Amino acid sequence: MREPPRRRAATVATLAVLAGTPACADRPVSPLPVRPPVTSAAAPSAATTPPALTPTPGINGVSAPSRATPPNPPVRSRPPAAPRTTKPTPPVRTTPPAACLGPVRYDLVLAETELALLKSLCFAAGGVLRIQGIGPGEVTVDREDLVSRNYEAGVVDIRFVRTGTVVVTIPQDGRAYPVTVVVV
């Protein structure tokens, strides 16, 4: 089978071009420019500092330009960061304030205490206010969801189970005395 005339002409033309071209051995070849590895943090980048061209000996004594490593540029420092304009959040308190009693039991003996002088108390959650010398159902609280109460033999135990503020009202001599209890 014979090749079509057009295809044959293209093949002959390609062979003629390749046969007339000498091999690459006749031309001098110079090495590619190589930079040494950079070991410092303040390495120059190719975008900021162009390397200088210096002649180096090539193959067959012909000099070819190569890229030399430029000297280290001066290190630029950043301007200081602008201060934040937002207010810092207050630290989360993990311990009760010094005025708080902690998760302890506080005994309040009504026969020995002047209730008019007792305005407030502070407990950590789990603290107990024990009121001694009172009848059943006389002590009231305004926040039942924050306390657990128990009465037995003239003693009322009020356990503060959640944080918040509870007003405990204690009657004595025909008058009601409110005691504000802060639970942290």
C-alpha positions in Angstrom: 0.0 0.0 0.0 1.4 3.4 -1.0 1.2 6.6 1.1 -0.8 9.5 -0.3 1.4 12.1 -2.1 0.7 14.8 0.4 1.7 12.7 3.4 4.9 11.5 1.6 5.9 15.1 0.9 5.4 16.0 4.6 7.6 13.1 5.7 10.4 13.9 3.3 10.3 17.6 4.4 10.6 16.6 8.0 13.5 14.3 7.3 15.3 16.9 5.4 15.0 19.4 8.2 16.2 16.9 10.7 19.1 15.7 8.6 20.3 19.2 7.9 20.4 20.2 11.6 23.6 19.3 13.4 23.4 17.6 16.7 23.5 19.7 19.9 27.2 18.7 20.5 28.3 21.7 18.3 26.8 24.4 20.5 28.3 25.4 23.8 25.9 24.8 26.7 26.1 26.8 29.9 24.7 25.5 33.2 21.4 26.8 34.6 21.7 29.5 37.2 21.5 28.0 40.7 21.0 29.7 44.0 22.5 28.2 47.1 20.0 27.1 49.8 18.9 29.9 52.1 19.3 29.1 55.8 18.3 32.4 57.5 14.8 33.7 58.3 15.5 37.0 56.6 16.0 35.5 53.2 15.6 37.8 50.2 12.7 37.0 48.0 13.0 37.1 44.2 10.1 39.6 44.0 11.8 42.2 46.3 15.5 42.1 45.2 16.6 41.2 41.7 19.8 39.1 41.5 22.9 40.7 39.8 24.3 39.3 36.6 28.0 38.4 36.7 30.1 36.6 34.0 31.2 33.1 34.8 33.4 30.8 32.8 31.3 28.5 30.6 32.0 25.5 28.4 34.9 25.9 25.9 36.0 29.1 27.6 33.0 31.1 26.5 31.6 33.2 29.3 27.9 33.3 29.9 26.0 35.5 32.3 24.8 33.8 35.5 22.8 35.0 38.5 24.8 35.6 41.6 23.3 35.7 45.1 22.9 39.4 46.2 23.9 40.5 49.7 21.3 40.2 52.4 18.9 43.1 52.3 18.3 45.1 55.6 15.7 43.5 57.8 12.4 45.4 57.9 10.5 45.5 61.1 6.8 45.7 61.4 5.1 48.7 63.0 3.6 47.9 66.4 0.1 46.5 66.4 -2.7 48.9 67.1 -4.2 48.5 70.6 -7.6 46.8 70.8 -10.6 49.0 71.2 -12.9 46.4 72.8 -13.1 46.0 76.6 -11.6 42.9 78.0 -14.0 40.4 79.5 -13.9 40.2 83.3 -12.3 37.1 84.7 -14.6 34.3 85.7 -14.5 33.9 89.4 -13.9 30.3 90.4 -13.8 30.9 94.2 -16.4 32.8 96.2 -15.6 36.4 97.3 -13.8 36.8 100.6 -17.0 38.0 102.3 -18.8 34.8 101.3 -18.9 31.9 103.8 -18.5 29.1 101.2 -20.5 25.9 101.2 -20.9 25.8 105.0 -23.7 25.5 107.5 -24.5 28.8 109.3 -26.3 28.3 112.6 -28.8 31.1 113.5 -30.1 30.6 117.0 -33.1 33.0 117.3 -32.9 33.1 121.1 -29.4 34.6 120.9 -29.5 36.7 117.7 -30.9 40.2 117.1 -32.5 39.8 113.6 -32.7 43.6 113.1 -28.9 43.6 112.8 -28.7 40.7 110.3 -29.4 42.2 106.9 -27.6 39.8 104.5 -25.4 36.7 104.1 -23.4 35.2 101.4 -22.9 31.5 100.7 -21.4 29.3 98.0 -23.9 27.0 96.4 -24.4 24.1 98.7 -24.4 26.2 101.9 -27.0 25.7 104.6 -28.8 28.3 106.8 -29.9 26.5 109.9 -32.5 28.5 111.9 -33.0 27.1 115.4 -36.0 27.9 117.7 -38.9 28.5 115.2 -42.2 26.7 114.5 -43.1 24.8 111.3 -44.0 26.9 108.3 -43.0 30.3 109.7 -39.9 30.9 107.6 -40.5 31.8 104.0 -38.3 32.3 100.9 -39.1 34.2 97.8 -37.2 31.9 95.4 -38.2 28.3 96.0 -36.3 27.2 92.8 -33.0 28.1 94.4 -33.4 26.3 97.8 -34.2 23.0 99.4 -35.9 23.3 102.8 -36.4 20.9 105.7 -38.1 21.3 109.1 -37.6 19.1 112.1 -38.0 19.7 115.9 -37.9 23.5 115.8 -35.0 23.7 113.3 -35.4 24.9 109.7 -32.6 23.9 107.3 -32.5 25.9 104.1 -29.9 24.5 101.6 -29.0 26.9 98.7 -28.8 24.6 95.7 -28.4 27.2 92.9 -26.7 30.5 92.5 -28.8 33.7 92.8 -30.3 35.9 95.4 -32.9 34.6 97.9 -34.8 36.7 100.5 -35.4 34.6 103.6 -38.1 36.1 105.9 -38.0 35.2 109.6 -40.7 36.2 112.0 -39.8 37.2 115.5 -41.9 39.0 118.2 -44.7 39.9 115.8 -42.4 41.4 113.2 -40.9 39.9 109.9 -37.2 40.3 109.3 -36.0 39.8 105.7 -32.5 38.5 105.3 -31.0 38.7 101.8 -28.9 35.7 101.0 -26.6 35.9 98.0 -25.5 32.5 96.6 -22.4 32.3 94.4 
